[in-house]
């Protein structure tokens, strides 16, 4: 019986080695499955992070566009404020000139308008009807475009001067024109 007892004891270590080998293979298979599952979860998380990042980039681009639009609106508003300040300054000087004009004689100047030879708007023909040299301030304003300018003119006695786009202003129908001199009352007309 010794030969019978020795055979099962030699099969037992082989069985143990087979069981250990199968156990290690199962452990490796479980480990591989866990690693594959972990890699899948990382891939899903990476995709989620990419989606969130693309949304954040899109939101940032929209915000930057809104900022640029707001900055442009602010610039336009500031430009409009400056134009309104210029108009207010024009109105203040206009009021002051009117207040002093009530006690002064009429300005000896006649203003007529003709079409420009070059075809750009109208030209003012300013005629000095007096026998003296006159220095006048020509104030023009376009109420439609909300722009105003002032020009200093030297008028010879008994002569006329043309003033149009070549001299700095292209007259249009509805423009407000004022001529001012300290010794005379203001002359104000609207371009027909």
Secondary structure, DSSP 8 states (H G I E B T S, - for coil): -HHHHHHHHHHHHHHHHHHHHHHHHHHHHHHHHHHHHHHHHHHHHHHHHHHHHHHHHHHHHHHHHHHHHHHHHHHHHHHHHHHHHHHHHHHHHHHHHHHHHTTSB---EEEEEEE-TTSSSEEEEEEE-SSS-EEEEEEEEETTTTEEEEEEEEE-TTEEEEESTTTT--B-TT-EEEEEETTEEEEEEE--
